[in-house]
Amino acid sequence: MANAGTIRVVAILVVLATAAHAAAGAAAAPKLLPKAASRLYPVPRTPQSFFVIHPWLSRHELLHIGPDGVLYSFDIAAGKDKRLDILTRQFQQHTKGPSPVALDGSPTGWVLWVSGDNRVHTARTDGSDLHPWASVPTATYRWCSDGHHWLAATTRIPADLLKSRQIPAIGYRTFTVGDILRPAAAVSTIPAPSAMTGQELLRCVSDDRVITRTHDQEQISPWPLPKPRPGQTEFGFMIKRTPRKIQHIFTWDPHRSAPLANYLITLPEPVSEAAVSVDGRRIVWLLSSQRGQSLWVSGIDGGHLREVGIAPATKAANRGSGRRNSSAHSEWYRDLSSVEWCPDGKRIAFVFHDAWWVVAAP
């Protein structure tokens, strides 16, 4: 039987261990976003028919579209916008049509977009070196990190999408690669690996290194339109995603049938977004839960996982706009989105409360 002295010693050790654990927890408390970040500029109201995939044009310039459809380059160092009038005229001339048009900025100062006839166009921000490329229908377009290759991944879209109610696994047909340093050369097209079916394209590091992740489970539901216009369908559709904690990351050479590497990574909370750094070595994760949203950074293999900061969630009842997220926690607002690595790999950019912010990467 233990004596009173032994019991007192054990009690003291327990108290000291508890205090040490609490102190360690306080020291490791995550930073609040955006207190740990720097605000760049407000996200301008963009025409619904246009949107920018990757905004970075250099280490200090971001591409965006004004409400009037004019293209701008925002200089972080100077804190000023610069109108890109020549590029805007070329862009508007080659994007006539009802379909939404996406622009993709390259860290080397190039812009890529697709016209109504699915033809790829590339040009410098000053409007020079405009080049129309081959037509690549139903594709996902990305600049490669090397700054001069672009890649188009053609996808399969089933005709009975609304009827099935379930989003099928995305299948890639081909990969088409162009090189702006050789505009006169024909683009190369190769069959996509069949094993890549059901994966989301995260980063094209080069024409022979592509990084993907397994798609979240998604379900589609018809959404009746209140007042359809003449000739317009009476139903749209709504997509509900189910984010997952477990992420499967793949590195591919599109010329090979099997991935070069794959990693199974478990995160603390479900993943809303993932972005791979320009060099393909790190991933920034946007996690969402009832406590809020948080940014985490890890190696491409999931190692060295560290929390960057957290943006606490806000109850929808306390907000007046009525916006809601379609995830499992739909009663909580999601104010943080569009996570993106800066070209220097030292900072992470994101949209928070309708403005661009940057925070130092660990």
C-alpha positions in Angstrom: 0.0 0.0 0.0 1.4 3.4 -1.0 2.1 5.8 1.8 1.0 9.4 2.0 4.4 10.7 0.8 4.3 8.7 -2.4 0.7 9.8 -3.1 1.8 13.5 -2.8 4.8 13.0 -5.1 2.5 11.3 -7.7 0.0 14.1 -7.4 2.7 16.8 -7.9 4.0 15.0 -11.0 0.5 14.8 -12.5 0.0 18.5 -11.9 3.4 19.4 -13.4 2.7 17.2 -16.5 -0.7 18.8 -17.0 0.7 22.3 -16.7 3.5 21.5 -19.2 1.0 20.0 -21.6 -1.2 23.1 -21.3 1.8 25.4 -21.9 2.9 23.4 -25.0 -0.7 23.7 -26.3 -0.7 27.4 -25.8 2.6 27.8 -27.5 1.4 25.8 -30.5 -1.9 27.6 -30.8 -2.7 28.4 -34.4 -2.5 31.9 -35.7 -5.8 33.6 -36.5 -6.3 34.5 -40.2 -6.2 37.1 -41.4 -4.3 38.7 -38.5 -1.2 36.7 -39.5 -1.7 37.7 -43.2 -1.4 40.9 -45.3 -4.3 42.2 -47.3 -3.5 42.9 -50.9 -6.6 44.3 -52.7 -10.3 43.7 -52.9 -11.6 41.1 -55.3 -13.3 43.1 -58.0 -16.8 42.2 -59.2 -16.2 40.2 -62.3 -18.6 39.5 -65.1 -20.2 36.1 -64.6 -19.0 35.0 -68.0 -15.3 35.4 -67.1 -13.1 34.1 -64.3 -9.3 33.7 -63.6 -7.9 30.3 -62.7 -4.4 31.3 -61.5 -3.9 35.0 -61.1 -0.1 35.3 -60.6 1.8 36.9 -63.5 5.0 37.3 -61.5 6.2 37.4 -57.9 4.4 40.8 -57.4 1.7 40.9 -60.1 -1.8 39.4 -60.2 -4.2 39.2 -63.1 -7.9 40.1 -62.6 -10.9 41.3 -64.5 -12.9 44.5 -63.7 -16.7 44.7 -63.7 -16.5 46.2 -67.2 -14.6 43.2 -68.6 -11.2 45.0 -68.7 -8.1 43.0 -67.8 -5.9 44.5 -65.1 -2.5 43.6 -63.5 -2.3 44.6 -59.8 1.3 45.4 -58.6 1.7 44.4 -55.0 4.8 46.5 -54.4 3.3 49.7 -55.9 -0.3 48.9 -54.7 -1.7 50.0 -58.1 -3.7 48.5 -60.9 -2.5 48.7 -64.5 -4.9 48.4 -67.4 -4.1 45.8 -70.0 -5.9 47.5 -72.9 -4.3 45.7 -75.9 -4.7 42.3 -74.2 -8.3 43.1 -73.3 -9.1 43.9 -76.9 -7.6 40.7 -78.1 -9.3 38.7 -75.4 -12.7 40.2 -76.1 -12.3 39.7 -79.8 -11.6 36.0 -79.4 -14.1 35.2 -76.6 -17.5 36.0 -78.2 -20.1 33.5 -77.3 -22.4 32.4 -74.4 -20.0 30.0 -72.7 -18.0 31.1 -69.6 -14.4 31.9 -70.4 -11.5 31.1 -68.1 -8.1 32.8 -68.1 -5.0 31.2 -66.7 -2.0 33.4 -65.7 1.5 32.2 -66.0 4.2 33.3 -63.4 6.4 34.2 -66.5 3.9 36.9 -67.7 1.8 35.0 -70.2 -2.0 34.6 -70.3 -4.0 31.7 -71.8 -7.7 31.6 -72.7 -10.0 29.6 -74.9 -12.3 31.1 -77.5 -15.9 30.1 -78.3 -14.7 27.6 -80.9 -12.5 25.9 -78.2 -9.3 27.3 -79.8 -6.5 28.0 -77.3 -5.0 31.5 -77.4 -1.8 32.7 -75.6 -0.3 36.2 -75.4 1.9 38.3 -73.2 0.3 40.7 -70.8 1.2 43.7 -73.1 -0.7 42.0 -75.9 2.4 40.9 -77.9 3.1 37.4 -79.3 -0.6 36.6 -79.6 -0.9 33.1 -81.0 -4.0 31.0 -81.7 -3.4 27.3 -81.2 -5.3 24.1 -82.2 -8.9 23.6 -81.1 -9.2 21.3 -78.1 -12.8 20.7 -77.1 -14.1 19.8 -73.6 -10.7 20.2 -71.9 -9.1 21.4 -68.7 -6.3 23.9 -69.5 -3.3 24.7 -67.4 0.0 26.5 -67.7 3.0 24.3 -66.7 5.3 25.6 -64.0 8.2 25.9 -66.4 6.3 28.9 -67.9 6.4 28.0 -71.5 4.4 24.8 -71.9 0.6 24.7 -71.6 -1.4 21.5 -71.2 -5.0 20.6 -72.2 -6.6 17.5 -70.7 -9.7 16.4 -72.6 -12.4 14.9 -70.5 -15.5 12.6 -71.0 -18.8 14.1 -70.0 -21.8 11.7 -70.1 -25.0 12.7 -71.9 -27.2 11.5 -69.1 -25.5 13.6 -66.4 -28.7 15.0 -64.9 -30.6 11.7 -65.2 -28.0 9.7 -63.3 -28.0 12.1 -60.3 -24.4 10.8 -59.5 -21.3 12.5 -60.8 -19.3 9.8 -62.6 -15.6 9.4 -62.3 -14.0 11.9 -64.7 -12.1 10.2 -67.4 -9.3 11.8 -69.4 -9.1 11.1 -73.1 -5.9 12.8 -74.2 -3.3 15.3 -73.1 -2.4 18.0 -75.6 0.8 20.0 -75.0 1.9 23.3 -76.6 5.2 25.3 -76.3 5.0 29.1 -76.6 8.8 29.1 -77.4 8.0 27.1 -80.5 4.6 28.5 -81.7 5.2 27.3 -85.3 5.6 23.7 -84.1 2.5 21.4 -84.1 1.1 20.6 -80.7 1.6 17.1 -79.5 -1.3 14.9 -78.4 -1.0 11.6 -76.5 -3.5 9.3 -74.9 -4.1 9.9 -71.2 -3.4 7.0 -68.8 -6.6 5.1 -68.1 -5.6 4.8 -64.5 -5.9 8.5 -64.1 -9.8 8.3 -64.2 -11.5 9.9 -61.2 -8.7 12.3 -60.4 -8.5 16.1 -60.2 -5.7 17.9 -62.0 -3.8 20.0 -59.3 -0.5 21.1 -61.0 1.4 20.7 -64.3 5.0 21.0 -63.2 6.2 20.3 -66.8 4.9 18.5 -69.8 6.1 15.2 -68.3 5.2 15.7 -64.7 1.6 16.2 -63.6 0.2 16.0 -60.0 -3.4 14.9 -59.3 -5.6 13.9 -56.4 -8.6 11.6 -56.1 -11.9 13.5 -56.6 -14.2 14.1 -53.7 -17.5 12.2 -53.8 -20.1 14.4 -55.6 -23.8 14.1 -56.1 -25.9 16.0 -58.6 -29.5 17.1 -58.1 -31.8 18.9 -60.5 -32.6 22.5 -59.4 -35.8 24.0 -60.8 -35.4 27.5 -62.3 -38.0 30.0 -61.0 -38.7 31.8 -64.3 -37.1 30.0 -67.3 -36.7 32.1 -70.4 -38.2 31.1 -73.7 -36.2 28.2 -75.1 -34.4 27.7 -71.7 -34.5 24.5 -69.8 -36.7 24.4 -66.7 -34.0 22.8 -64.6 -30.4 23.6 -63.7 -28.4 21.4 -61.4 -26.8 21.6 -58.0 -23.6 19.7 -57.0 -23.1 18.6 -53.4 -19.5 17.6 -52.4 -18.5 15.4 -49.5 -15.0 16.4 -48.5 -12.7 13.8 -47.1 -9.9 13.7 -44.5 -8.0 11.0 -46.4 -6.3 12.3 -49.6 -4.7 10.3 -52.4 -2.0 12.2 -54.3 -0.4 11.0 -57.5 2.5 12.1 -59.6 2.3 11.2 -63.3 4.3 11.3 -66.5 1.4 11.4 -69.0 3.5 9.2 -71.4 3.4 6.3 -68.9 0.4 4.1 -68.0 1.2 4.0 -64.2 1.9 6.8 -61.8 5.5 7.7 -60.9 4.5 7.9 -57.2 1.4 8.0 -55.1 0.8 9.0 -51.4 -2.0 8.4 -49.0 -2.3 11.3 -46.7 -4.6 11.7 -43.6 -5.5 15.3 -42.6 -7.0 16.5 -39.3 -10.2 17.7 -40.9 -12.0 17.3 -44.3 -10.2 19.0 -47.2 -12.1 21.7 -49.1 -9.2 22.7 -51.5 -5.7 21.6 -52.2 -3.0 23.5 -54.2 0.5 22.3 -55.2 3.5 24.6 -55.1 5.1 25.7 -58.4 8.0 23.3 -57.9 5.6 20.4 -57.1 7.2 19.7 -53.7 4.6 21.0 -51.3 0.8 21.2 -50.8 -1.3 23.7 -49.1 -4.5 22.3 -47.7 -7.7 24.2 -46.9 -9.6 22.3 -44.2 -13.2 22.9 -43.1 -15.0 21.9 -39.9 -17.4 23.4 -37.4 -14.6 25.2 -35.7 -13.8 27.1 -38.9 -11.4 26.9 -41.8 -7.7 26.4 -41.5 -4.6 26.3 -43.8 -2.1 23.6 -43.5 1.1 22.9 -45.4 2.8 19.6 -46.0 5.3 17.9 -48.3 4.0 16.3 -51.5 4.1 13.0 -49.6 2.2 14.4 -46.6 5.3 14.7 -44.4 6.2 17.8 -42.2 2.5 18.7 -41.8 2.1 22.2 -40.2 -0.8 24.5 -39.5 -0.5 28.0 -41.0 -3.6 29.6 -39.4 -7.3 29.4 -38.8 -10.3 31.4 -39.7 -13.1 30.7 -37.1 -16.5 29.8 -38.5 -19.4 32.1 -38.3 -23.0 30.9 -37.8 -25.2 31.6 -40.8 -27.9 33.0 -38.6 -25.5 35.8 -37.6 -24.8 36.9 -41.1 -27.2 38.8 -43.3 -26.2 37.8 -46.9 -27.8 34.3 -46.6 -24.8 32.6 -48.4 -24.3 29.0 -47.4 -21.8 26.3 -48.2 -23.1 23.0 -49.7 -20.8 20.8 -47.6 -21.7 18.7 -44.7 -21.5 21.7 -42.4 -23.9 23.9 -44.4 -25.0 26.0 -41.4 -21.5 27.5 -41.1 -20.1 30.2 -43.4 -17.0 29.5 -45.5 -15.3 32.8 -45.9 -11.9 31.5 -47.1 -11.4 30.2 -50.6 -9.2 30.2 -53.8 -6.0 29.1 -52.1 -3.0 29.5 -54.3 0.8 29.4 -53.9 2.8 32.5 -54.8 5.4 31.9 -57.5 8.3 32.3 -55.0 7.0 29.4 -52.9 7.4 31.5 -49.7 3.9 32.8 -49.4 0.3 31.5 -49.8 -2.4 33.6 -51.3 -6.1 33.2 -50.6 -9.4 35.1 -50.8 -11.0 36.1 -47.5 -14.1 38.3 -47.1 -13.9 39.3 -50.8 -10.2 40.4 -50.8 -6.9 38.8 -51.7 -4.5 38.1 -48.8 -1.0 36.6 -48.5 0.5 34.8 -45.5 4.0 33.4 -45.1 4.4 29.7 -45.7 6.1 27.7 -42.9 
